[in-house]
């Protein structure tokens, strides 16, 4: 009896994981990935991370945009970059949220999207 072939990862999942790693590259805190595909039509994945200050939040978001752009993945829409409190990077199939810690605890996206499964991010410890 033959073994089933592993399912290939979608490009959006691969790109969302790459974004999570890029957040981690700049020492983002509590990097989490949520699978929204089964619970929302808006996007497939959320990458959620925190910076330690407004400057750190902006730096993380800019790093993600610059590196993904070099890899041919362009952001569709950006919100909040000048303020650095909550930056949203919309890549259509995935969205990166980089928060200042106070806003992350206020909005609690992980709780709001509690029906979404958390996706392990290869090579990252949970909560880094």
Secondary structure as UniProt FT lines:
FT   HELIX           11..25
FT   TURN            26..27
FT   STRAND          29..35
FT   TURN            37..39
FT   STRAND          45..51
FT   HELIX           54..70
FT   TURN            71..72
FT   STRAND          77..79
FT   TURN            81..83
FT   STRAND          86..90
FT   STRAND          94..100
FT   HELIX           101..107
FT   HELIX           109..112
FT   TURN            113..115
FT   STRAND          117..118
FT   TURN            122..123
FT   TURN            126..127
//
